[in-house]
Amino acid sequence: MSDAVVGREYCQFDTFNVSCSTDGEVLLVDSAYYGRLSLGHCVTRDYGFVGCFVDVLNVVAGRCSGRRECVLPVPQLRQLVRQPCPDDLTTYLDAEYRCVPGRKTCRYHSFMCIK
């Protein structure tokens, strides 16, 4: 079983496309932020707006945690959350996830449980 946290930037037109390769494991999203967190792979220049971001863990985890695989195009986040930065600047998704033991998912009042 992996249980290793994987984190990376998913740029403006990328897709958060993740899966667990081991049978009996499901995704658990540990963190997810959308915006311009820092200079790096997706944002290479600071136009005075590095550090504008919003926590989107509830959106990403709600769509991905408890599943074996997940595909979430980053551009969809623009419609799902309030924009943390000026509209004309490049934004990206910074997410961390891991694969954990699990067989079945269930939902209770928008909370996810893994059995």
N, C-alpha and C positions, 0 to 999 in steps of 0.2 A: 504494500500500500504506500502511496506516495506521501500524502499529508504535507508536502513541501509547498510553501507559499510561492506563487508565481506572480510577479508584478511587472507591469509594463505600460508604456504609453501607446494609445491607439489614436492615431492622428485624425484630423478633420474628416477625411473621406474613407477611413479604414472601417473595418468591422471587428467588433469584439466577438471573435469566433473561437470558442474554447470547448474542450471536452475532456472527459476522464477516460483514459485508455484501459484501465483495469476494471474487470467485471466486479460488481458489488460496490462501486464507488460513485459518488455524486459530487457535483460542484458545490462549493461554499464560497460565496463572495465575501471577502473580509473588509474591503474598502473600495470606494469608487468616487472619484471626483471629476467634475467636468468644468473646463475653463482653461486658464493659462496659469498653471501652478508654478512653473519655473522654466528656465531655459533648458533645452535638452533636444531630444530627438525631433519632436513636433514643432516646437517654438524655438527658433534660433536667434531671434532679435527681440530686444526689449524696447517696445515703443511706449514705455511708461505704464503698461498695463499687465505686467507679470505679477501674479499673485491674486488675480480675480478668479474665483472659482466657487462652485456650489457642490455640496455633498449630495451625490446621487445614489448612495448605497441602497436606499429603499427602492428605487426604480430598477437598478441593475440586479440586485439580489432578488427582488420580486419576480423578475423574468428568468433568472438563471439558477439561483440556489436551489438545490434539491433535484436538479435535472442532471442527466448524464452528459448532455451537450447543450450549448447555447450559442445562438447567432443573433447579435444585436448591432445593426449598423450605427455607427457613431452619429451620422447625420440625423437619425431619429430622435436623439436626445434634444436637439434644437427645438423640436415640437413638444417634448414631454416635460421640460423643466424651464424655469425662468432663466434668462440669459444673464450670466454673471459679468460679462465683459461687453464692451461696445460691439455692435453687430458686425462691423467691418473688419474685426480682428479674428484670426484663426484660433479656434478653440479645440480641445482634445479631451479624451477620456484617459484618466490614469486609474487603473484598477489592479487590485490584488485578489487572487482567488487560490483555492487549493481543492484537491480531491480528498474526500473523506469517506469512510465506510457508510453505506446507506443503500437501502433497497427500494423504498417507497416514499413518496412525498404526499403530504396532505396539507390542506389550507384551513385555517380557522381564523376568521375575522382579519384577513390579509396577513396573518403570520404564517410562516412556513414551518413545518416540523418534518424531521427526517426520522423514519422508523427503520 
